[in-house]
Amino acid sequence: METINGEWYMLGCAANDPLRLRTADDLASLIKKIGFLPLFSNEIPGFSVEERTLPQSWWCGDPSSDPWEWRQILSRRKDIAYGKFYNKKAGYVSKKWFPSFANYRRNGYDFDALVGDELASYRARKIMSALEPDESLAGLEMLSFELKQKAGFGKGGEKNFEGILTELEMQTYLLVSDFRQKKNKKGESYGWHIAAIETPETKWGYDYIAGGYAETPEESWNRIVKQIRKHFPSADDGSIRKVLGNRLPGESGRSSLHSL
């Protein structure tokens, strides 16, 4: 998106663009091909769902053509992860690439290790504990408003639930597994679709996620950068760091990975 005279405009593509995404299945295929794909435009030209779809398709409410509705479809798939993974903004990572992505983002720490080294904030621990993870870090799937309540956030409780949740997604300890409506006492669905939250270990199992730990975080970072440049050769170091990078667990400031 870009701002013109104070108004937001979707960048999008032309209807006859050969790279245009027409369906959720088209998008799923592209995510699995590249491995990584932010939802909205960023510092790397073409590296987004937005730039490969029609501007008028967004928020039209038709799942057959609306990229916003595709989030609900793709977040449920077992071969794709969805969450705020890109500079605190939403996007996708393929199942194939997620262990390497998590290894880089976690910087050698699963959440238990993060707690053990006193690097997890009190509020982050409350959110993770509310999901009741077991020894393999798998736990419950919960709608975000339920998680907020159970973790003790909101009126009279802890503050900044959305910010802490985003940080946990950025560090790959959580992802969005579905979008569902609330239900009334009769069991009838109503209202907006709300994000359901779970750990990657719940979605794919501890052993699969831990497979990324076979290499160092630096090696994972280098492979991710190589994969991005394979599809976007003009992407420079600064742009890749801006879109993909973040402060990592155990780093008090700018990560050493970002100097590579």
Residue frames relative to the residue before (quaternion, step in Angstrom):
aa qw qx qy qz dx dy dz
M 1.0000 0.0000 0.0000 0.0000 0.00 0.00 0.00
E 0.0952 -0.7747 0.6209 0.0724 3.55 -1.21 0.53
T 0.3937 -0.7190 0.5297 0.2178 3.54 -1.22 0.56
I 0.0053 0.7727 -0.6337 0.0348 3.57 -0.88 1.03
N 0.8346 -0.0876 0.0052 0.5439 3.57 -0.59 1.20
G 0.7365 -0.4530 0.2261 0.4486 3.52 0.96 0.94
E 0.6676 0.4620 -0.3108 0.4942 3.62 1.24 0.06
W 0.4416 -0.6954 0.5106 0.2464 3.54 -1.15 0.78
Y 0.0436 -0.7804 0.6237 0.0095 3.55 -1.05 0.85
M 0.4034 -0.6864 0.5509 0.2503 3.54 -1.03 0.85
L 0.4617 -0.6847 0.4846 0.2884 3.57 -0.95 0.83
G 0.0096 -0.8686 0.4951 0.0167 3.58 0.75 -1.03
C 0.3403 -0.7054 0.5791 0.2264 3.51 -1.37 -0.18
A 0.6129 -0.5453 0.4177 0.3906 3.56 -1.31 0.14
A 0.6405 -0.5534 0.3767 0.3764 3.56 -1.20 0.56
N 0.7435 0.3925 -0.2203 0.4946 3.60 1.08 -0.68
D 0.3606 0.7308 -0.5008 0.2916 3.59 1.25 0.27
P 0.4339 -0.7237 0.4659 0.2662 3.65 -0.68 1.02
L 0.6745 0.4788 -0.2932 0.4794 3.61 1.22 -0.38
R 0.4112 0.7402 -0.4530 0.2791 3.57 1.27 0.00
L 0.3157 -0.7190 0.5917 0.1828 3.56 -1.06 0.86
R 0.1815 -0.8256 0.5301 0.0669 3.57 -0.68 1.09
T 0.8037 0.1529 -0.0487 0.5730 3.59 1.13 -0.62
A 0.6581 -0.4825 0.3950 0.4221 3.55 -1.32 0.19
D 0.6268 0.5330 -0.3393 0.4559 3.59 1.06 -0.66
D 0.5953 0.5465 -0.3547 0.4703 3.58 1.09 -0.68
L 0.6690 0.5012 -0.2903 0.4657 3.54 0.94 -0.95
A 0.6365 0.5300 -0.3313 0.4518 3.60 0.92 -0.85
S 0.6518 0.5162 -0.3151 0.4577 3.58 0.95 -0.84
L 0.6614 0.5039 -0.3066 0.4632 3.58 0.98 -0.83
I 0.6271 0.5330 -0.3365 0.4577 3.60 0.97 -0.82
K 0.6923 0.4683 -0.2858 0.4688 3.58 0.88 -0.90
K 0.6245 0.5379 -0.3374 0.4548 3.60 1.12 -0.58
I 0.7528 0.3676 -0.2022 0.5073 3.58 0.84 -1.01
G 0.4079 -0.7083 0.4737 0.3278 3.57 0.97 -0.89
F 0.7921 0.1053 -0.0076 0.6011 3.56 1.12 -0.74
L 0.1610 0.7979 -0.5723 0.0995 3.60 -0.98 0.75
P 0.3048 -0.7444 0.5680 0.1741 3.60 -0.55 1.15
L 0.5548 -0.6108 0.4499 0.3417 3.54 -1.21 0.52
F 0.8162 0.2146 -0.0802 0.5304 3.58 0.85 -0.97
S 0.6787 -0.5077 0.3572 0.3925 3.54 -1.28 0.50
N 0.0637 -0.7973 0.5992 -0.0355 3.54 -1.16 0.71
E 0.7915 -0.3435 0.2304 0.4499 3.57 -1.26 -0.38
I 0.6831 0.4207 -0.2831 0.5256 3.61 1.23 -0.26
P 0.3838 -0.7551 0.4776 0.2332 3.64 -0.34 1.17
G 0.8196 0.2407 -0.2022 0.4790 3.56 -0.91 0.99
F 0.6206 0.5753 -0.3286 0.4194 3.57 1.26 -0.33
S 0.6292 0.4923 -0.3671 0.4764 3.58 0.58 1.17
V 0.5763 -0.5427 0.4774 0.3815 3.52 -1.33 0.32
E 0.6018 0.6090 -0.3492 0.3809 3.57 0.97 -0.88
E 0.7402 0.4475 -0.2361 0.4428 3.57 0.82 -1.01
R 0.7049 0.4171 -0.2622 0.5103 3.58 1.26 -0.09
T 0.6784 0.4343 -0.2852 0.5195 3.58 1.26 0.37
L 0.5833 -0.5758 0.4380 0.3693 3.57 -1.28 0.35
P 0.5238 -0.6532 0.4373 0.3283 3.63 -0.82 0.89
Q 0.6922 0.4995 -0.2845 0.4364 3.58 0.96 -0.86
S 0.5728 0.6059 -0.3817 0.3988 3.59 1.23 -0.24
W 0.5976 0.6038 -0.3576 0.3879 3.56 1.16 -0.61
W 0.8671 0.0723 -0.0974 0.4832 3.52 -1.09 0.95
C 0.3812 0.7056 -0.5058 0.3179 3.58 1.11 0.69
G 0.4720 -0.7190 0.4034 0.3123 3.59 1.27 -0.26
D 0.5911 0.5614 -0.3669 0.4482 3.58 1.28 0.06
P 0.3733 -0.7667 0.4719 0.2239 3.65 -0.36 1.16
S 0.6059 0.5746 -0.3667 0.4102 3.59 1.14 -0.44
S 0.8256 0.1998 -0.0814 0.5214 3.60 1.15 -0.51
D 0.6305 0.5671 -0.3289 0.4155 3.61 1.20 -0.38
P 0.3810 -0.7488 0.4921 0.2280 3.63 -0.51 1.12
W 0.5926 0.5590 -0.3685 0.4477 3.59 1.16 -0.50
E 0.6594 0.4880 -0.2897 0.4931 3.57 1.09 -0.74
W 0.5817 0.5986 -0.3756 0.4028 3.59 1.12 -0.58
R 0.5269 0.6296 -0.4094 0.3980 3.60 1.17 -0.48
Q 0.6627 0.5177 -0.3032 0.4482 3.54 0.97 -0.89
I 0.6642 0.5039 -0.2936 0.4678 3.56 1.05 -0.80
L 0.7541 0.4306 -0.2292 0.4397 3.57 0.76 -1.07
S 0.5946 0.5799 -0.3801 0.4071 3.61 1.06 -0.58
R 0.6555 0.5186 -0.3058 0.4559 3.60 1.17 -0.54
R 0.5732 0.6271 -0.3798 0.3660 3.57 1.16 -0.50
K 0.4676 -0.6994 0.4784 0.2517 3.55 -1.11 0.72
D 0.6860 0.4690 -0.2937 0.4724 3.59 1.23 -0.15
I 0.7329 0.3460 -0.1954 0.5523 3.60 1.29 0.11
A 0.1873 -0.7486 0.6232 0.1268 3.56 -1.15 0.71
Y 0.1159 -0.7789 0.6141 0.0531 3.55 -1.11 0.78
G 0.3363 0.7275 -0.5551 0.2224 3.58 -1.00 0.78
K 0.6124 -0.5106 0.4272 0.4263 3.55 -1.30 -0.14
F 0.0908 0.8477 -0.5024 0.1439 3.52 0.27 1.36
Y 0.7542 0.3950 -0.1813 0.4922 3.60 1.20 -0.46
N 0.8050 -0.2443 0.1192 0.5274 3.55 -0.20 1.34
K 0.6787 -0.5158 0.2442 0.4623 3.55 1.03 1.00
K 0.5975 0.5083 -0.3742 0.4945 3.56 1.24 0.52
A 0.6181 -0.6174 0.3677 0.3186 3.54 -1.20 0.62
G 0.2329 0.7577 -0.5951 0.1324 3.50 -1.28 0.49
Y 0.5206 -0.6561 0.4814 0.2584 3.53 -1.40 -0.01
V 0.0605 -0.7321 0.6740 0.0783 3.51 -1.36 0.45
S 0.4422 -0.6936 0.4938 0.2818 3.58 -0.92 0.83
K 0.6282 -0.5268 0.4121 0.3975 3.57 -1.22 0.46
K 0.6234 0.5697 -0.3420 0.4121 3.59 0.94 -0.85
W 0.7745 0.3703 -0.1800 0.4803 3.56 0.90 -0.95
F 0.5047 0.7010 -0.4231 0.2736 3.59 1.14 -0.36
P 0.6320 0.5262 -0.3750 0.4279 3.70 0.84 -0.68
S 0.6619 0.4791 -0.3098 0.4862 3.61 0.97 -0.76
F 0.6298 0.5336 -0.3220 0.4635 3.56 1.04 -0.83
A 0.6744 0.4781 -0.2889 0.4828 3.59 0.94 -0.89
N 0.6271 0.5400 -0.3444 0.4433 3.60 0.97 -0.76
Y 0.6541 0.4913 -0.2996 0.4909 3.57 1.00 -0.84
R 0.7251 0.4638 -0.2609 0.4371 3.58 0.71 -1.09
R 0.7062 0.4549 -0.2700 0.4706 3.61 0.99 -0.73
N 0.2608 -0.8182 0.4818 0.1744 3.56 1.29 -0.30
G 0.7621 -0.3947 0.1930 0.4756 3.55 0.97 0.93
Y 0.6730 0.4845 -0.2925 0.4762 3.59 1.26 0.01
D 0.1812 -0.6744 0.6928 0.1801 3.54 -0.95 0.84
F 0.7054 -0.5033 0.2525 0.4305 3.61 -1.14 0.36
D 0.6055 0.5539 -0.3610 0.4431 3.61 1.04 -0.67
A 0.6583 0.4954 -0.3064 0.4769 3.58 1.00 -0.82
L 0.6104 0.5541 -0.3401 0.4524 3.55 1.09 -0.73
V 0.6524 0.4929 -0.2950 0.4944 3.56 1.03 -0.86
G 0.6561 0.5412 -0.3106 0.4244 3.58 0.92 -0.92
D 0.7291 0.3831 -0.2232 0.5214 3.58 1.09 -0.71
E 0.4578 -0.7260 0.4099 0.3088 3.56 1.33 0.34
L 0.4292 0.6991 -0.4552 0.3460 3.56 1.02 0.89
A 0.6183 0.5190 -0.3460 0.4781 3.59 1.29 -0.13
S 0.4511 -0.6931 0.4906 0.2747 3.57 -0.86 0.94
Y 0.6599 -0.5095 0.3839 0.3970 3.54 -1.27 0.46
R 0.6943 0.4729 -0.2860 0.4609 3.60 0.90 -0.88
A 0.6125 0.5268 -0.3519 0.4728 3.60 1.08 -0.64
R 0.6418 0.5174 -0.3209 0.4663 3.59 1.00 -0.80
K 0.6364 0.5312 -0.3360 0.4471 3.59 1.01 -0.76
I 0.6540 0.5033 -0.3145 0.4691 3.60 0.98 -0.82
M 0.6869 0.4762 -0.2930 0.4643 3.58 0.84 -0.93
S 0.6443 0.5255 -0.3248 0.4508 3.59 0.99 -0.78
A 0.6215 0.5612 -0.3399 0.4282 3.59 1.07 -0.72
L 0.6530 0.4993 -0.3085 0.4787 3.58 1.19 -0.49
E 0.3414 -0.7967 0.4446 0.2260 3.57 1.37 0.02
P 0.0979 0.8201 -0.5582 0.0798 3.62 0.71 0.98
D 0.3615 -0.7161 0.5521 0.2274 3.56 -1.09 0.73
E 0.7770 -0.3506 0.2232 0.4728 3.59 -1.23 -0.22
S 0.6848 0.4446 -0.2860 0.5016 3.60 1.22 -0.37
L 0.5146 -0.6779 0.3757 0.3667 3.58 1.36 0.23
A 0.4848 0.5988 -0.4685 0.4324 3.59 1.23 0.34
G 0.0433 0.8123 -0.5785 0.0595 3.56 -1.05 0.72
L 0.7792 -0.3232 0.2560 0.4720 3.52 -1.20 -0.57
E 0.2930 -0.6527 0.6490 0.2587 3.50 -1.40 0.22
M 0.0235 0.8205 -0.5676 0.0641 3.59 -0.76 1.03
L 0.5035 -0.5959 0.5240 0.3417 3.54 -1.16 0.63
S 0.6134 -0.6154 0.3448 0.3551 3.56 -0.96 0.88
F 0.6570 0.5016 -0.3377 0.4502 3.62 0.95 -0.71
E 0.6237 0.5193 -0.3345 0.4789 3.59 1.14 -0.63
L 0.6428 0.5204 -0.3106 0.4684 3.56 1.00 -0.86
K 0.6234 0.5491 -0.3264 0.4510 3.56 1.00 -0.85
Q 0.6860 0.4810 -0.2789 0.4694 3.57 0.89 -0.95
K 0.6916 0.4961 -0.2826 0.4424 3.56 0.84 -1.01
A 0.6919 0.4681 -0.2722 0.4776 3.58 1.08 -0.73
G 0.5286 -0.6830 0.3819 0.3290 3.59 1.27 0.01
F 0.4444 0.6624 -0.4772 0.3689 3.57 1.09 0.72
G 0.6162 0.5690 -0.4026 0.3667 3.55 -1.28 0.19
K 0.8256 -0.2319 0.1638 0.4876 3.54 -1.29 -0.37
G 0.8431 0.1173 -0.1294 0.5086 3.54 -0.74 1.13
G 0.7109 0.4310 -0.2545 0.4941 3.58 1.28 -0.01
E 0.7973 -0.2523 0.2165 0.5038 3.54 -1.14 -0.68
K 0.3688 -0.7300 0.5421 0.1927 3.54 -1.23 0.60
N 0.8177 0.3312 -0.2157 0.4186 3.52 -1.45 0.17
F 0.1027 0.8221 -0.5500 0.1054 3.57 0.89 0.87
E 0.6828 0.4941 -0.3035 0.4446 3.60 0.80 -0.97
G 0.6574 0.5195 -0.3168 0.4445 3.57 0.97 -0.79
I 0.6694 0.4781 -0.2984 0.4841 3.59 0.96 -0.85
L 0.6247 0.5358 -0.3338 0.4596 3.58 1.03 -0.79
T 0.6482 0.5148 -0.3133 0.4655 3.57 0.97 -0.86
E 0.6446 0.5196 -0.3233 0.4582 3.59 0.96 -0.84
L 0.6598 0.4990 -0.3060 0.4711 3.60 0.99 -0.79
E 0.6336 0.4930 -0.3310 0.4959 3.59 1.10 -0.59
M 0.6371 0.5299 -0.3303 0.4519 3.60 0.96 -0.82
Q 0.7242 0.3983 -0.2372 0.5105 3.58 1.06 -0.69
T 0.4784 -0.7308 0.3683 0.3184 3.57 1.42 0.29
Y 0.4142 0.6810 -0.5046 0.3317 3.60 1.06 0.57
L 0.7783 0.1648 -0.1034 0.5970 3.59 1.24 -0.39
L 0.0363 -0.7667 0.6389 0.0518 3.54 -1.32 0.37
V 0.5055 -0.6080 0.5080 0.3417 3.55 -1.35 0.14
S 0.1945 -0.8321 0.5150 0.0670 3.56 -0.60 1.15
D 0.7958 -0.0258 0.0540 0.6026 3.59 1.23 -0.33
F 0.2096 -0.7080 0.6413 0.2089 3.54 -1.39 -0.02
R 0.0649 0.8115 -0.5735 0.0915 3.56 -0.68 1.11
Q 0.4801 -0.6488 0.5098 0.2978 3.53 -1.27 0.43
K 0.5525 -0.5531 0.4918 0.3834 3.53 -1.30 0.32
K 0.2547 -0.7504 0.5849 0.1732 3.57 -1.29 0.31
N 0.4040 -0.7052 0.5272 0.2481 3.55 -1.06 0.78
K 0.7556 -0.4013 0.2654 0.4444 3.57 -1.29 -0.03
K 0.6576 0.4928 -0.3015 0.4836 3.57 1.24 -0.42
G 0.5340 -0.6408 0.3973 0.3826 3.55 1.29 -0.05
E 0.4927 0.6561 -0.4225 0.3850 3.57 1.29 0.31
S 0.4368 -0.7045 0.5017 0.2472 3.56 -0.96 0.90
Y 0.0754 0.7923 -0.6030 0.0551 3.55 -1.12 0.69
G 0.7825 0.3913 -0.2575 0.4103 3.54 -1.34 0.32
W 0.7525 -0.3726 0.3026 0.4509 3.51 -1.40 -0.25
H 0.4993 -0.6020 0.5204 0.3428 3.53 -1.26 0.41
I 0.1861 -0.8008 0.5676 0.0432 3.56 -0.85 1.08
A 0.5389 -0.6441 0.4404 0.3176 3.56 -1.02 0.82
A 0.2323 -0.7154 0.6418 0.1494 3.53 -1.14 0.80
I 0.2243 -0.8020 0.5501 0.0622 3.56 -0.92 1.00
E 0.1370 0.7639 -0.6266 0.0708 3.55 -1.14 0.73
T 0.5573 -0.5712 0.4615 0.3876 3.57 -1.28 0.06
P 0.5943 -0.5417 0.4369 0.4031 3.61 -1.18 0.38
E 0.6114 0.5558 -0.3440 0.4459 3.57 1.12 -0.65
T 0.6164 0.5185 -0.3433 0.4831 3.58 1.14 -0.57
K 0.6792 0.5003 -0.2846 0.4555 3.58 0.98 -0.85
W 0.8509 0.1616 -0.0311 0.4989 3.58 0.83 -0.99
G 0.5622 -0.6012 0.3993 0.4038 3.60 1.18 -0.24
Y 0.6034 -0.6022 0.3919 0.3459 3.55 -1.09 0.77
D 0.6668 0.5289 -0.3222 0.4145 3.58 0.83 -0.96
Y 0.6488 0.5162 -0.3356 0.4471 3.58 0.98 -0.76
I 0.6771 0.4770 -0.2972 0.4750 3.59 0.86 -0.92
A 0.6738 0.5072 -0.2923 0.4509 3.58 0.96 -0.89
G 0.4839 0.6689 -0.4350 0.3594 3.60 1.21 -0.22
G 0.6242 0.5573 -0.3355 0.4326 3.57 1.15 -0.56
Y 0.5888 0.6072 -0.3628 0.3912 3.57 1.21 -0.46
A 0.4843 0.6775 -0.4300 0.3485 3.59 1.26 -0.10
E 0.7401 0.2887 -0.2041 0.5721 3.58 1.23 -0.36
T 0.5850 -0.5689 0.4282 0.3882 3.58 -1.22 0.32
P 0.6332 -0.5179 0.3929 0.4201 3.61 -1.18 0.37
E 0.6247 0.5416 -0.3387 0.4492 3.60 1.06 -0.71
E 0.6468 0.5063 -0.3153 0.4753 3.59 1.02 -0.80
S 0.6290 0.5185 -0.3341 0.4732 3.59 1.01 -0.76
W 0.6402 0.5318 -0.3196 0.4530 3.58 0.93 -0.91
N 0.6788 0.4983 -0.2968 0.4504 3.57 0.84 -0.96
R 0.6559 0.4944 -0.3192 0.4726 3.60 0.99 -0.75
I 0.6272 0.5274 -0.3346 0.4654 3.59 1.03 -0.74
V 0.6533 0.5061 -0.3125 0.4684 3.59 0.90 -0.91
K 0.6432 0.5219 -0.3198 0.4601 3.58 0.95 -0.87
Q 0.6612 0.5067 -0.3064 0.4606 3.59 0.98 -0.84
I 0.6385 0.5097 -0.3297 0.4731 3.60 0.97 -0.79
R 0.6951 0.4753 -0.2816 0.4600 3.59 0.87 -0.91
K 0.5403 0.6071 -0.4026 0.4212 3.57 1.17 -0.44
H 0.7684 0.3391 -0.1697 0.5156 3.58 1.00 -0.85
F 0.7719 0.1868 -0.1115 0.5974 3.60 1.23 -0.45
P 0.1538 -0.8598 0.4803 0.0798 3.60 0.49 1.24
S 0.6759 0.5115 -0.3059 0.4336 3.60 1.09 -0.59
A 0.4720 0.6825 -0.4430 0.3394 3.61 1.26 -0.14
D 0.2193 -0.7894 0.5598 0.1241 3.60 -0.67 1.08
D 0.7313 -0.4429 0.2901 0.4300 3.55 -1.31 0.26
G 0.6662 0.5275 -0.3074 0.4283 3.55 0.89 -0.93
S 0.6662 0.5026 -0.2995 0.4624 3.56 0.97 -0.86
I 0.6589 0.5030 -0.3128 0.4637 3.56 0.93 -0.86
R 0.6481 0.5056 -0.3227 0.4693 3.58 0.95 -0.82
K 0.6462 0.5315 -0.3238 0.4416 3.59 0.97 -0.81
V 0.7300 0.4363 -0.2396 0.4683 3.57 0.87 -0.98
L 0.8003 0.3322 -0.1480 0.4768 3.59 0.83 -1.01
G 0.6854 0.5515 -0.2929 0.3745 3.57 1.02 -0.73
N 0.0714 0.7641 -0.6411 0.0085 3.52 -1.34 0.33
R 0.6036 -0.5187 0.4278 0.4285 3.57 -1.26 0.17
L 0.2929 -0.8043 0.5034 0.1180 3.53 -0.72 1.13
P 0.6346 -0.5050 0.4045 0.4227 3.60 -1.21 0.36
G 0.7873 0.2945 -0.2287 0.4911 3.55 -0.92 0.91
E 0.6516 0.4710 -0.3106 0.5070 3.58 1.28 -0.16
S 0.3283 -0.7697 0.5155 0.1847 3.57 -0.67 1.06
G 0.7912 0.1390 -0.0758 0.5907 3.56 1.21 -0.39
R 0.8204 -0.1613 0.1408 0.5302 3.55 -0.97 -0.84
S 0.4742 -0.7105 0.4389 0.2787 3.59 -0.72 1.02
S 0.5466 -0.6146 0.4644 0.3284 3.53 -1.13 0.72
L 0.5547 0.6080 -0.3922 0.4109 3.58 1.17 -0.50
H 0.6765 0.5368 -0.2984 0.4065 3.55 1.03 -0.77
S 0.6012 0.5401 -0.3697 0.4585 3.56 1.26 0.00
L 0.5134 0.6604 -0.4175 0.3550 3.58 1.28 -0.13
